[in-house]
């Protein structure tokens, strides 16, 4: 089952446009505040370091969240289906799905 948003529905379209607009505003605002040294790190050290730190943290969090979603999504899938085609994912799923490892990781 795929999850898609019906943009023909005016409410869904409004929510999508509003959310993207807020995201763009937030990114521009935060990057601007870093640029004029109005954040703790950019004011004390350097805006360049603050830019590097925030984007490094965002990228790291996206990888962590993506990995977490993959572990949860692959749990109900028969691991033999991807044992040969994706051996690393197979090994990770073998460890993460033993006992209550996945529950402990998520909590």
C-alpha positions in Angstrom: 0.0 0.0 0.0 1.4 3.4 -1.0 0.7 6.5 0.9 0.0 9.5 -1.3 -1.7 12.7 -0.6 -4.7 13.7 -2.7 -3.9 17.2 -3.9 -7.3 17.4 -5.6 -8.8 17.8 -2.1 -8.5 21.6 -1.2 -7.8 20.8 2.4 -4.9 18.5 1.6 -3.5 21.0 -0.9 -3.7 23.8 1.6 -2.0 21.7 4.3 0.8 20.8 1.9 1.4 24.3 0.7 1.2 25.8 4.2 3.7 23.2 5.5 6.2 23.7 2.8 5.8 27.5 3.2 6.5 27.2 6.9 9.5 25.0 6.3 11.0 27.4 3.8 10.4 30.4 6.1 12.0 28.5 9.0 15.1 27.5 7.1 15.6 31.1 5.7 15.0 32.6 9.1 17.5 30.3 10.9 20.1 30.6 8.2 19.7 34.4 8.4 20.1 34.4 12.2 23.2 32.3 11.9 24.6 34.6 9.2 24.3 37.7 11.4 25.7 35.9 14.4 22.5 36.0 16.4 22.8 32.4 17.6 25.1 31.2 20.4 27.5 29.2 18.2 27.7 31.7 15.4 28.2 34.6 17.8 30.8 32.9 20.0 32.8 31.0 17.3 31.8 31.6 13.7 28.8 31.5 11.4 30.6 29.0 9.1 31.0 26.5 11.9 27.3 27.1 12.9 26.2 26.4 9.3 28.4 23.2 9.2 27.0 22.1 12.6 23.4 22.6 11.8 23.5 21.0 8.4 25.7 18.2 9.7 23.1 17.5 12.4 20.2 17.6 10.0 21.9 15.1 7.7 22.9 12.9 10.5 19.3 12.9 11.9 17.9 12.1 8.5 20.1 9.0 8.2 19.2 7.9 11.7 15.5 8.3 11.1 15.8 6.6 7.7 17.6 3.6 9.3 15.0 3.5 12.0 12.2 3.5 9.5 13.9 0.7 7.5 14.3 -1.5 10.6 10.6 -1.1 11.5 9.5 -1.5 7.9 11.5 -4.6 7.3 10.5 -6.4 10.5 7.4 -8.1 9.0 9.1 -8.9 5.7 10.5 -12.4 5.2 14.2 -11.9 5.4 14.9 -14.8 3.0 13.4 -12.6 0.2 16.4 -10.2 0.3 19.1 -12.4 1.8 21.0 -12.7 -1.5 20.2 -9.3 -3.1 20.9 -7.2 0.1 23.3 -9.1 2.4 24.1 -6.2 4.6 20.4 -5.4 5.2 19.9 -9.1 5.9 22.6 -9.2 8.6 21.4 -6.0 10.2 17.8 -7.3 10.3 19.0 -10.6 11.8 20.5 -8.8 14.7 17.9 -6.1 15.2 15.0 -8.5 15.1 16.4 -11.0 17.7 14.4 -11.0 20.8 13.4 -7.5 21.9 16.3 -5.7 20.3 14.1 -3.6 18.0 11.9 -2.5 20.8 14.8 -1.5 23.0 16.4 0.4 20.1 13.2 2.3 19.4 12.7 3.2 23.1 
